[in-house]
Amino acid sequence: MALLFPGVALVTGAASGIGQGIAVAFAKDGCSRIALCDINVSGLEETKLLVLQVAPEAQVLVVYVDLSKEQDVKEMVHKTVQKFGRVDYAVNTAGM
Ligand SMILES: NC(=O)c1ccc[n+]([C@@H]2O[C@H](COP(=O)([O-])OP(=O)(O)OC[C@H]3O[C@@H](n4cnc5c(N)ncnc54)[C@H](O)[C@@H]3O)[C@@H](O)[C@H]2O)c1
């Protein structure tokens, strides 16, 4: 069966709630390169574990980012492209 998401996913707000659910859903649907981005580091580590539970072969990049800071946003994209070469799917769920 063809993978639904063969590319690279970047998810902000990935430490909890909708973003965490979307990150796990990407992994379940065959996305094996995922950048998990949030200001909440412990939540990001939890999401990483959840992703690896459903897709042990996945490559997960954890990115600490404060999205209210432009420089952080640039670095988030740069780190993701540096590791995975590209971004195919960007999901921005961070918020309050
Ligand atoms: N859950 C819902 O039913 C619902 C409905 C409508 C709208 N929303 C909105 O959608 C967004 C996500 O909802 P959720 O339920 O997943 O919320 P959530 O609080 O579970 O997740 C939001 C994430 O954003 C992160 N975040 C906040 N500020 C940040 C910053 N400056 N930099 C980086 N990360 C930051 C938080 O650490 C958190 O992990 C929110 O803006 C919420 O208001 C949610």
The ligand as a MOL file (V3000), in Angstrom:
LIG
                    3D

  0  0  0     0  0            999 V3000
M  V30 BEGIN CTAB
M  V30 COUNTS 44 48 0 0 0
M  V30 BEGIN ATOM
M  V30 1 N -8.7380 21.8850 21.2240 0
M  V30 2 C -9.7940 22.4850 20.6780 0
M  V30 3 O -10.9310 21.9780 20.6580 0
M  V30 4 C -9.6220 23.8180 19.9650 0
M  V30 5 C -10.7090 24.3930 19.3250 0
M  V30 6 C -10.5280 25.6100 18.6360 0
M  V30 7 C -9.2910 26.2300 18.6260 0
M  V30 8 N -8.2660 25.6540 19.2820 0 CHG=1
M  V30 9 C -6.9820 26.3290 19.2330 0
M  V30 10 O -6.0400 25.4840 18.5710 0
M  V30 11 C -4.7570 25.6620 19.1780 0
M  V30 12 C -4.2410 24.3190 19.7040 0
M  V30 13 O -5.1720 23.7800 20.6200 0
M  V30 14 P -4.7910 22.5930 21.5770 0
M  V30 15 O -6.0440 22.1140 22.1910 0
M  V30 16 O -3.9330 21.6030 20.8440 0 CHG=-1
M  V30 17 O -3.9310 23.3710 22.6800 0
M  V30 18 P -2.7270 22.8640 23.6050 0
M  V30 19 O -2.5690 23.8880 24.6700 0
M  V30 20 O -2.9140 21.4330 24.0080 0
M  V30 21 O -1.4770 22.8970 22.6190 0
M  V30 22 C -0.9130 24.1130 22.2080 0
M  V30 23 C 0.5890 23.9470 22.1650 0
M  V30 24 O 1.1570 25.1720 21.7090 0
M  V30 25 C 2.3650 25.3710 22.4190 0
M  V30 26 N 2.7420 26.7600 22.3970 0
M  V30 27 C 2.0850 27.8080 22.9710 0
M  V30 28 N 2.7740 28.9350 22.7850 0
M  V30 29 C 3.9030 28.6200 22.0910 0
M  V30 30 C 5.0070 29.3820 21.6070 0
M  V30 31 N 5.1120 30.6940 21.8010 0
M  V30 32 N 5.9690 28.7200 20.9290 0
M  V30 33 C 5.8830 27.3940 20.7150 0
M  V30 34 N 4.8550 26.6310 21.1580 0
M  V30 35 C 3.8750 27.2360 21.8400 0
M  V30 36 C 2.0610 24.8600 23.8210 0
M  V30 37 O 3.2490 24.5840 24.5350 0
M  V30 38 C 1.2260 23.6240 23.5280 0
M  V30 39 O 2.0020 22.4640 23.4490 0
M  V30 40 C -4.9370 26.6850 20.2910 0
M  V30 41 O -4.6330 27.9680 19.7730 0
M  V30 42 C -6.4160 26.5880 20.6100 0
M  V30 43 O -6.8950 27.8040 21.1450 0
M  V30 44 C -8.3850 24.4710 19.9220 0
M  V30 END ATOM
M  V30 BEGIN BOND
M  V30 1 1 1 2
M  V30 2 2 2 3
M  V30 3 1 2 4
M  V30 4 1 4 5
M  V30 5 2 4 44
M  V30 6 2 5 6
M  V30 7 1 6 7
M  V30 8 2 7 8
M  V30 9 1 8 9
M  V30 10 1 8 44
M  V30 11 1 9 10
M  V30 12 1 9 42
M  V30 13 1 10 11
M  V30 14 1 11 12
M  V30 15 1 11 40
M  V30 16 1 12 13
M  V30 17 1 13 14
M  V30 18 2 14 15
M  V30 19 1 14 16
M  V30 20 1 14 17
M  V30 21 1 17 18
M  V30 22 2 18 19
M  V30 23 1 18 20
M  V30 24 1 18 21
M  V30 25 1 21 22
M  V30 26 1 22 23
M  V30 27 1 23 24
M  V30 28 1 23 38
M  V30 29 1 24 25
M  V30 30 1 25 26
M  V30 31 1 25 36
M  V30 32 1 26 27
M  V30 33 1 26 35
M  V30 34 2 27 28
M  V30 35 1 28 29
M  V30 36 1 29 30
M  V30 37 2 29 35
M  V30 38 1 30 31
M  V30 39 2 30 32
M  V30 40 1 32 33
M  V30 41 2 33 34
M  V30 42 1 34 35
M  V30 43 1 36 37
M  V30 44 1 36 38
M  V30 45 1 38 39
M  V30 46 1 40 41
M  V30 47 1 40 42
M  V30 48 1 42 43
M  V30 END BOND
M  V30 END CTAB
M  END
